[in-house]
Amino acid sequence: MKLSASALAAMLALTGIFGRADAAVVINLHEVGSDVVASASGSADLTDLTLIATTILFAPGEVTPKRGGATVGDPGETHFYKGVTGPTAFGTGGQTEASAGSGDFVGVFAVSAFAQSPIVLFPKNYISGTSLTGSSVFESQSLKSLGLDVGQYAYTWGSGADADSLTINVGVPEPSTWAMMGVGFAALGLAGFRRRRALVRVVVD
């Protein structure tokens, strides 16, 4: 499917905002215009995870809220790992595939045919501890139409120094995102203030 200019711009912009390496993986799902953009970033410690399958995936990201499923990025050969705990759902929606995806393919499925507990997905050649960045766009969708419940959903594994997590943020920006948004709004406000002053000068002159 061909992406609209606004959807492509949103995906690239949010990849830039969220595209940094943290000590855990975070997948953010947000409404941008008439679309939903999913952005993943961070890094994962695979030490205490158990590899259970390697599969070639083709969908450029998807969400299945009623099964606690969300994947983001450019698909391909993917490793499935068990040893994870977390919520079994983050909404009532069924499966919806993304319109497009780019970057590293990561995700989680709380209910799957592969295991009786949640599983996490990472690229086959992913090296534990290295940075991950991926994004997907669900065109002409909203959080509501996808059946997603606003909130934060954490999936954890490991213990001690090897403890790690993958968090799904649905419509809940990270603190750094609020900061970026604040900078953006401040810039817009300043531009508007300058424009008003210019208009006043024209009227007065």
C-alpha positions as semicolon CSV with decimal commas, in nm:
position;residue;x (nm);y (nm);z (nm)
1;M;0,000;0,000;0,000
2;K;0,130;0,347;-0,092
3;L;0,174;0,569;0,210
4;S;0,036;0,922;0,213
5;A;0,292;1,201;0,249
6;S;0,164;1,283;0,599
7;A;0,188;0,920;0,714
8;L;0,543;0,885;0,580
9;A;0,648;1,214;0,739
10;A;0,496;1,108;1,072
11;M;0,675;0,773;1,067
12;L;1,010;0,936;0,992
13;A;0,958;1,211;1,249
14;L;0,861;0,975;1,531
15;T;1,145;0,741;1,444
16;G;1,373;1,041;1,499
17;I;1,209;1,125;1,832
18;F;1,205;0,773;1,971
19;G;1,511;0,642;1,789
20;R;1,752;0,626;2,076
21;A;1,896;0,334;2,269
22;D;1,759;0,279;2,619
23;A;1,818;-0,007;2,862
24;A;1,481;-0,158;2,774
25;V;1,258;-0,180;2,469
26;V;0,965;0,060;2,439
27;I;0,694;0,049;2,171
28;N;0,491;0,370;2,149
29;L;0,154;0,377;1,969
30;H;0,019;0,725;1,900
31;E;-0,236;0,893;1,676
32;V;-0,074;1,123;1,422
33;G;-0,332;1,298;1,208
34;S;-0,559;1,032;1,063
35;D;-0,310;0,749;1,125
36;V;-0,158;0,551;1,410
37;V;0,221;0,543;1,421
38;A;0,412;0,279;1,619
39;S;0,776;0,347;1,710
40;A;1,010;0,107;1,886
41;S;1,345;0,188;2,046
42;G;1,583;0,062;2,309
43;S;1,789;-0,252;2,363
44;A;1,725;-0,597;2,506
45;D;1,920;-0,838;2,723
46;L;1,848;-1,188;2,589
47;T;2,045;-1,372;2,860
48;D;1,747;-1,513;3,053
49;L;1,522;-1,571;2,751
50;T;1,476;-1,911;2,584
51;L;1,471;-1,930;2,204
52;I;1,173;-2,140;2,094
53;A;1,132;-2,073;1,722
54;T;1,269;-1,897;1,415
55;T;1,008;-1,785;1,164
56;I;0,997;-1,567;0,854
57;L;0,734;-1,297;0,902
58;F;0,588;-1,081;0,625
59;A;0,354;-0,823;0,785
60;P;0,522;-0,480;0,835
61;G;0,403;-0,471;1,195
62;E;0,063;-0,550;1,344
63;V;-0,148;-0,511;1,655
64;T;-0,375;-0,773;1,810
65;P;-0,483;-0,606;2,136
66;K;-0,707;-0,888;2,263
67;R;-0,409;-1,127;2,246
68;G;-0,157;-0,878;2,380
69;G;0,016;-0,859;2,045
70;A;0,216;-0,575;1,889
71;T;0,499;-0,587;1,638
72;V;0,683;-0,300;1,472
73;G;0,933;-0,268;1,187
74;D;1,051;-0,433;0,867
75;P;0,980;-0,808;0,890
76;G;1,204;-1,098;0,799
77;E;1,363;-1,388;0,984
78;T;1,257;-1,349;1,345
79;H;1,348;-1,524;1,671
80;F;1,070;-1,601;1,922
81;Y;1,169;-1,612;2,290
82;K;0,980;-1,733;2,599
83;G;1,044;-1,662;2,967
84;V;0,837;-1,343;2,976
85;T;0,559;-1,231;3,210
86;G;0,304;-0,956;3,153
87;P;-0,061;-0,870;3,076
88;T;-0,256;-1,095;2,842
89;A;-0,425;-0,807;2,656
90;F;-0,421;-0,430;2,605
91;G;-0,756;-0,390;2,435
92;T;-1,037;-0,577;2,262
93;G;-0,933;-0,537;1,898
94;G;-0,849;-0,820;1,662
95;Q;-0,551;-0,844;1,429
96;T;-0,470;-0,543;1,209
97;E;-0,162;-0,530;0,988
98;A;0,036;-0,210;0,943
99;S;0,044;-0,030;0,608
100;A;0,425;-0,007;0,614
101;G;0,719;-0,072;0,842
102;S;1,087;0,012;0,858
103;G;1,387;-0,059;1,078
104;D;1,432;-0,340;1,329
105;F;1,141;-0,581;1,375
106;V;1,046;-0,621;1,742
107;G;0,735;-0,711;1,935
108;V;0,544;-0,913;2,189
109;F;0,259;-1,165;2,189
110;A;0,104;-1,243;2,525
111;V;-0,116;-1,521;2,384
112;S;0,029;-1,734;2,105
113;A;0,052;-2,083;1,961
114;F;0,423;-2,092;2,042
115;A;0,404;-2,081;2,421
116;Q;0,164;-2,073;2,715
117;S;0,316;-1,749;2,842
118;P;0,404;-1,424;2,663
119;I;0,679;-1,427;2,402
120;V;0,898;-1,150;2,266
121;L;1,023;-1,119;1,909
122;F;1,358;-0,987;1,786
123;P;1,545;-1,003;1,452
124;K;1,727;-1,333;1,397
125;N;2,067;-1,165;1,390
126;Y;2,003;-0,937;1,687
127;I;2,294;-0,916;1,930
128;S;2,196;-0,886;2,296
129;G;2,240;-0,533;2,430
130;T;2,266;-0,351;2,098
131;S;2,028;-0,071;2,000
132;L;1,699;-0,130;1,821
133;T;1,492;0,121;1,623
134;G;1,182;0,047;1,416
135;S;0,854;0,203;1,313
136;S;0,523;0,116;1,147
137;V;0,223;0,312;1,023
138;F;-0,142;0,206;1,042
139;E;-0,302;0,432;0,783
140;S;-0,654;0,569;0,833
141;Q;-0,675;0,418;1,182
142;S;-0,718;0,546;1,536
143;L;-0,640;0,389;1,872
144;K;-1,014;0,328;1,907
145;S;-1,058;0,168;1,564
146;L;-0,767;-0,066;1,639
147;G;-0,934;-0,164;1,968
148;L;-0,645;-0,040;2,181
149;D;-0,692;0,072;2,542
150;V;-0,488;0,376;2,642
151;G;-0,229;0,282;2,903
152;Q;0,113;0,134;2,971
153;Y;0,172;-0,243;2,951
154;A;0,501;-0,392;3,072
155;Y;0,645;-0,735;2,987
156;T;0,943;-0,840;3,196
157;W;1,201;-1,118;3,208
158;G;1,525;-1,213;3,378
159;S;1,661;-1,126;3,719
160;G;1,944;-0,931;3,874
161;A;2,179;-0,772;3,624
162;D;2,005;-0,957;3,339
163;A;1,654;-0,828;3,416
164;D;1,491;-0,648;3,124
165;S;1,156;-0,544;2,981
166;L;0,948;-0,449;2,681
167;T;0,682;-0,184;2,742
168;I;0,385;-0,099;2,522
169;N;0,274;0,265;2,558
170;V;-0,069;0,321;2,404
171;G;-0,136;0,694;2,372
172;V;0,092;0,764;2,669
173;P;0,403;0,962;2,568
174;E;0,730;0,906;2,751
175;P;0,862;1,199;2,958
176;S;1,119;1,275;2,686
177;T;0,836;1,287;2,434
178;W;0,648;1,540;2,645
179;A;0,968;1,746;2,650
180;M;1,001;1,730;2,271
181;M;0,634;1,822;2,232
182;G;0,682;2,112;2,474
183;V;0,973;2,244;2,268
184;G;0,760;2,215;1,955
185;F;0,464;2,395;2,110
186;A;0,693;2,667;2,247
187;A;0,841;2,720;1,901
188;L;0,493;2,743;1,751
189;G;0,388;2,988;2,023
190;L;0,694;3,206;1,962
191;A;0,630;3,204;1,587
192;G;0,268;3,306;1,648
193;F;0,376;3,581;1,889
194;R;0,622;3,722;1,634
195;R;0,358;3,709;1,362
196;R;0,110;3,899;1,584
197;R;0,372;4,166;1,659
198;A;0,441;4,203;1,287
199;L;0,069;4,244;1,220
200;V;0,042;4,506;1,494
201;R;0,327;4,705;1,341
202;V;0,156;4,699;1,002
203;V;-0,168;4,825;1,155
204;V;0,007;5,096;1,362
205;D;0,232;5,212;1,079
